[in-house]
Amino acid sequence: MKRILILSIGLILFSFYGTAQIIKDIDEITPFHEELAAIRKGNKWAFINTKGETIIPYREDIVASKGSESYPYFSNERCLIKQIKNDIYYYGYIDKSGKTVIEPEYLNAIPFNDGYAIVLKIAKEELGKNDLLDKKVISYSYDEVVINPNGTIITHLSGPEHLIFSKDKLKKRPGIQSYLISSNLVALNNNSRWEIHVINTTKE
């Protein structure tokens, strides 16, 4: 009986240690946010859960958010990603499964906070046609807006602001001029003066 018990314990321990996951060659490990932590290898990021399991494998499009500590993280079950199109980066969001839930279509974007994120949304307007060059004349602009985790625009903050493209490249990427100061208020820097906008929760 004692022999059977020892053998059973041995099989359990072998099963535990035999299935334990070891993640090697990590360059950076970040704190946990919403039970997921980012790990970096080179210029690629992945996410693990509190059990040490890889939930989202290494990928190059995950964005390290700027701040005192620059690393990717989930907030409101969303994490920033970027995609390059015509030499210009556009930003969007993935969920905790790694699925793209808000397509990379924003010229700039920040992580979600208290259920909202601030993004720069591009608008494209066809003005006519240049008969000499046989090309369409297109005007680009952007608006600074607040979105919810579904990508729905909740509040318009500023814009439209004209965009200048040169050889399919943006000369200078505009920055976001506002930030969330509470769960329903946004502070906007308008020509060195500040404005406070109330988030329009009725649109949700």
Secondary structure, DSSP 8 states (H G I E B T S, - for coil): -HHHHHHHHHHHHHHHHHH-------SEEEEEETTEEEEEETTEEEEEETTS-EEEEEES-B--B-SSS-B---BTTBEEEEEEETTEEEEEEE-TTS-EEEEEEEEEE---BTTBEEEEEEEEEEEEEETTTTEEEEEEEEEEEEE-TT--EEEEEEEEEEE-EETTEESS-----EEE-SSSEEEEEETTEEEEEE--GGG-
